[in-house]
Amino acid sequence: MQDNEANRFTARAARYARVGVNVGGVAARIAGARLTGAKGAGEGNARALASALGGLKGPMMKVAQMMATIPDILPPEYVEELQKLQNEAPPMGAAFVKRRMQGELGPDWQKRFAAFDLHPAAAASLGQVHRARALDGTMLACKLQYPDMASAVEADLKQLEILFAMHRRMNPAIDTRDIVKEISERVREELDYTREACHAALYKEILRDRREVRVPGIHRDLSTRRLLTMDWLDGRKLLDFTRHPQEIRNRIGAAMFNAWWVPFIHYAVIHGDPHFGNYAVFDEGGEPGGINLLDYGCIRIFRAGFIDGVRELYTGFLTHDFERTVHAYEIWGFKGLSREIVEILNVWAKFMYGPLLDDRVRTVADGVSPAQYGRKEAFTVHQALRKKGGVRVPQEFVFMDRAAVGLGGAYLHLGAKLNFYRLFNEALADFDRKTVERRQAEALARAGLPPPA
């Protein structure tokens, strides 16, 4: 079977027209309101933008979700509307699913399953998941991509460049050029389900000794570039546990911590989309035992040396060594930093590192709601940076920051109270860059992934 869809000019042109009209119209409204100083226009413009993006399956909706999780890159009213787009894409119908499956596995595709539910169990921005049963009885999750996504990606990312260019002119505190580049590269990767299968295999390898985290196995004989077939992992939604006893919420929170920080510190790899919808809680012995880690499209693989910056900044804060914090930002790719700029960046960094520096049981942000997590600090930083001429965010830094914000929000939704300091120091205890380089190289090779660029 042909394993890729052409990035067709006709499909791309149609997408340009559809997205361009929607986004361009909203952009004109935003610019007009800004020029005229119209009060109360923000909420209406935000709803219009959410409506324009939410009606479009594919990367533009995915990008909207990403933008909503980066603190203060958009006004609060925009964030509130864009967050509503999570998991609200209308599903493909049964007849359409049959045609898509035939295109991926051939005319006799149904004979390769003992059962296949044509109605999706879940639908999102780039595809939808169907429950199935393998010929040997194994329960399966089949993630099927929507059609013409390659064309949609290129059309939508052009519109993304327009949106961010407008943002740079209106809010020069942060130079977003590398943010656009990073989001573009990650969204393109998410379309390749063959790569996602390798990502899942990578996490299976990394977390093989962590009983509290489950990673689905991949069925490569039933997978293609646009169809990913995995083990079905039974579990309940994370948000179903917000009123459970504190001990249970803490157990789930500790599993989430290890699922994110252990791959990052030991292998220089992060799950770049730790939205609470990508976790499910499994039962063990009749009670919640840990988490299923779901969706491996947005995985960021770093240079092993990038983790040196994490340790340097942490140690700099612990020992009040300002020069070490400067060195950390330089490791991450920040350039031309003055002392004043570093002090401003440290306001945000100390907020993010705060729980890891505090040797006590606590929430990830005491007294802060999930919707407001990081907003106040990000606003303070943006205002200060604007006065000092702004800063360019390095590409490699983007998803670490965004994922950490998403993880913090998930902790707050759950209401977990942990000693983050001890958990972090346990993970950091045997850190050595050469060891990380060796571990990463071996794990990537076994998973069939190339080394980081």
C-alpha positions, 0 to 999 in steps of 0.5 A, spaced: 500 500 500 502 507 498 504 509 505 503 517 504 498 522 501 501 527 497 501 534 499 496 536 493 496 543 490 489 543 489 487 540 497 492 545 499 489 551 495 482 549 498 485 549 505 489 556 504 482 559 502 478 556 507 483 558 513 485 564 510 478 567 510 477 565 517 483 567 520 484 573 516 478 576 517 479 575 525 486 578 524 483 584 521 478 585 527 483 584 532 487 589 528 482 594 527 480 594 535 487 595 537 487 601 532 481 604 534 481 602 542 475 599 542 473 596 549 470 590 550 472 587 543 477 582 546 472 577 548 468 577 541 474 577 537 477 571 542 470 567 540 471 569 533 478 566 533 476 560 536 470 559 532 474 560 526 479 555 528 475 550 531 471 548 525 477 546 522 480 539 523 487 538 523 494 542 525 491 549 525 486 546 531 492 543 534 496 549 534 490 553 537 491 548 543 498 549 543 498 556 543 493 556 549 498 552 553 503 557 553 502 563 558 501 570 556 502 569 549 495 570 548 490 575 552 487 571 557 480 571 554 483 568 548 486 562 552 479 561 555 476 560 548 482 556 545 482 551 551 475 549 549 477 546 542 480 540 546 477 534 544 471 537 540 473 535 533 466 532 529 468 525 528 468 521 521 462 517 519 462 510 519 462 510 511 468 514 511 472 510 516 471 504 511 474 508 505 480 510 510 481 503 513 481 500 506 486 505 503 491 503 509 490 496 509 487 494 503 480 491 501 480 485 505 482 490 511 476 487 516 479 480 515 485 482 519 481 484 525 476 479 529 472 486 530 472 493 529 468 499 531 466 504 526 464 509 531 470 512 534 472 512 542 475 518 541 476 524 536 481 530 536 484 534 531 489 530 527 485 523 527 480 519 531 481 512 535 477 506 534 476 500 538 478 493 535 479 486 537 485 482 534 484 475 531 488 473 537 483 476 542 487 482 544 483 489 545 486 494 540 486 502 539 486 504 532 488 511 531 486 513 524 488 520 521 483 524 517 484 525 510 489 530 506 492 532 513 499 533 509 496 539 505 492 541 511 499 542 515 502 546 510 496 551 508 495 552 516 502 553 518 503 559 513 497 562 516 500 560 523 506 565 520 501 570 519 498 570 526 505 570 529 508 575 525 502 580 527 503 578 534 510 580 534 508 587 531 503 588 537 507 585 543 514 585 541 516 582 548 518 575 545 521 574 538 516 568 536 520 566 530 523 560 533 517 558 537 513 558 530 519 554 527 519 549 533 511 548 533 511 547 525 516 541 526 513 538 531 506 538 528 509 535 521 512 530 526 505 528 529 502 526 522 507 521 521 504 515 525 510 511 523 514 515 527 509 515 533 510 508 533 517 509 534 516 514 540 511 509 543 517 504 543 522 509 545 517 510 552 516 502 552 524 502 553 525 508 557 519 506 562 520 498 562 521 498 570 516 503 572 510 499 574 506 505 575 506 507 568 504 503 562 505 504 555 501 501 550 504 496 545 504 497 538 502 492 532 506 494 526 503 489 522 496 493 523 499 500 522 501 505 516 503 512 516 496 514 517 494 508 521 497 507 528 494 500 532 496 499 539 494 495 545 487 498 548 489 500 555 483 500 560 483 506 564 479 512 567 479 519 566 484 523 570 479 528 572 474 522 575 479 522 581 479 530 583 475 528 589 478 521 591 482 521 597 488 525 597 493 519 598 490 516 591 491 523 588 498 523 590 499 516 588 497 518 581 501 525 581 507 521 583 506 516 577 505 523 572 512 526 575 516 519 573 512 519 567 515 526 565 521 527 569 525 520 568 525 520 561 527 527 561 533 527 566 535 520 564 534 520 556 533 527 554 526 526 552 519 529 554 512 528 552 511 535 549 503 534 550 502 532 558 494 535 557 490 531 562 486 528 557 493 524 555 493 520 562 488 515 564 488 511 571 489 504 571 486 499 577 491 494 580 488 490 586 481 493 586 484 500 587 488 506 582 495 503 581 498 508 576 497 511 569 496 509 562 501 514 558 497 516 551 499 519 545 506 519 542 505 524 537 508 530 540 515 527 543 521 532 543 528 529 543 533 533 545 541 534 545 543 530 552 547 537 553 540 540 554 539 537 560 546 540 563 542 547 563 536 544 567 541 542 572 545 548 572 539 553 573 536 548 579 543 548 582 544 556 581 537 557 584 539 552 590 546 556 591 544 563 589 549 563 584 547 568 579 552 566 574 550 559 574 543 561 572 546 565 566 550 559 564 544 555 564 540 560 559 546 560 554 546 552 554 539 552 552 541 557 546 539 564 549 543 569 546 546 577 548 543 576 555 544 582 560 544 581 567 537 585 567 534 580 562 537 574 566 533 577 572 527 578 568 527 570 566 529 568 573 522 570 575 519 565 570 524 560 572 523 561 579 516 560 579 517 553 574 522 551 579 519 553 585 516 546 587 523 543 586 526 547 590 521 547 596 523 541 601 516 539 603 509 536 601 505 541 597 501 543 591 505 545 585 502 552 586 499 553 592 492 557 592 492 557 584 487 555 579 489 550 573 486 556 569 491 561 572 497 557 572 503 561 570 499 567 568 501 572 573 508 570 572 508 570 565 504 577 565 510 580 569 515 577 565 512 580 559 511 587 561 518 587 564 521 584 557 517 589 553 521 595 557 528 592 556 527 590 548 525 583 549 528 576 548 528 571 542 526 564 545 530 559 542 527 553 538 529 547 543 527 551 549 519 552 547 516 545 548 520 544 555 517 550 557 510 549 554 510 541 557 512 543 564 506 548 564 501 543 561 504 538 567 503 543 572 496 544 570 494 537 570 497 536 577 492 542 579 486 539 576 488 533 580 489 536 586 496 532 588 500 534 594 507 531 593 514 533 595 517 535 588 523 536 591 525 529 593 522 526 587 526 531 583 532 530 586 531 522 586 531 523 579 537 527 578 541 523 583 545 519 578 545 525 572 551 524 568 551 527 561 555 522 558 551 517 561 545 520 558 548 520 551 549 513 552 542 511 554 539 516 549 543 513 543 542 506 545 534 507 546 533 511 540 537 505 536 532 500 539 526 504 537 528 505 530 529 513 531 535 517 529 539 521 534 537 529 535 539 534 530 
